[in-house]
Amino acid sequence: MSDVPSGRDKFNKFRPIGIEIDPLRSPTEGHDAHGRPSQIIKDEFPTRIDEVSKSLFYLGWAILGEAEDVPYWKIRRIRQIGNVWYQEYAGKEQFYKWKWTERSILTYG
């Protein structure tokens, strides 16, 4: 056995970030560097999907029931240029601060 402590040592105060040690937990759960339980927020399925064409899609996330014209949306554009698909977020950010109704005029990156 190695002298280097591992994340599996329950007596070890510090655990590596992002190491999943409990197979019964969701992959979004784990421990931070200080051994405290933590959860990583992951995207669920989009609230809206707009298929503009076979090479351009918009995906939107918001709280269910949120109006499309309020700035509480996270929007991702997926587009194909040649043989390459690009995934870009509105404003180059993954924040819930955009309007779904303005998805086609937003700047993506």
SVG drawing of the C-alpha trace seen along z (x, -y; Angstrom):
<svg xmlns="http://www.w3.org/2000/svg" viewBox="-46 -41 51 43">
<polyline fill="none" stroke="black" stroke-width="0.4" points="0.0,0.0 1.2,-3.5 2.2,-6.1 0.3,-8.7 -3.2,-9.3 -6.0,-8.7 -9.6,-10.0 -10.7,-6.5 -9.1,-7.0 -12.1,-8.1 -9.7,-9.4 -7.9,-11.7 -9.0,-15.2 -8.2,-16.4 -9.6,-14.8 -8.8,-15.6 -11.4,-17.8 -13.6,-16.0 -12.9,-12.5 -16.0,-10.4 -15.6,-7.8 -19.1,-6.6 -20.6,-4.5 -24.1,-4.9 -24.1,-8.7 -25.0,-10.6 -22.0,-11.6 -22.9,-15.2 -22.0,-14.6 -18.6,-14.4 -16.3,-16.1 -14.3,-19.3 -10.6,-19.6 -11.5,-19.9 -13.6,-16.7 -16.9,-18.6 -19.8,-17.2 -20.5,-19.2 -22.8,-19.0 -22.0,-20.1 -25.0,-21.6 -25.5,-20.0 -27.8,-21.1 -31.0,-19.2 -32.8,-18.9 -33.4,-22.2 -36.8,-23.9 -36.9,-24.9 -35.3,-23.6 -35.6,-25.6 -34.5,-23.8 -34.0,-26.6 -32.4,-24.3 -30.6,-21.0 -27.4,-22.9 -28.6,-25.5 -30.3,-24.8 -31.0,-27.0 -31.4,-25.4 -32.8,-27.3 -32.9,-26.6 -35.2,-28.4 -37.3,-27.7 -40.4,-25.8 -43.2,-28.3 -40.9,-31.2 -42.1,-33.6 -40.0,-33.7 -39.6,-37.5 -38.0,-37.9 -34.2,-37.9 -33.9,-34.6 -32.8,-32.2 -29.5,-30.5 -29.2,-30.0 -26.9,-27.8 -26.5,-27.9 -25.4,-24.8 -24.4,-25.3 -22.6,-23.4 -19.9,-25.0 -18.6,-22.5 -18.1,-19.2 -17.6,-20.9 -20.3,-21.5 -19.9,-24.5 -21.6,-24.9 -21.7,-28.5 -23.4,-30.3 -25.2,-33.7 -22.8,-36.4 -20.1,-33.7 -21.6,-33.0 -23.6,-30.3 -25.7,-32.7 -29.5,-32.9 -29.7,-36.5 -31.0,-36.4 -34.5,-36.5 -35.5,-33.4 -37.4,-35.7 -34.1,-37.4 -32.0,-34.2 -31.5,-34.9 -30.0,-38.4 -27.7,-37.7 -23.9,-37.4 -22.5,-33.9 -19.1,-32.6"/>
</svg>
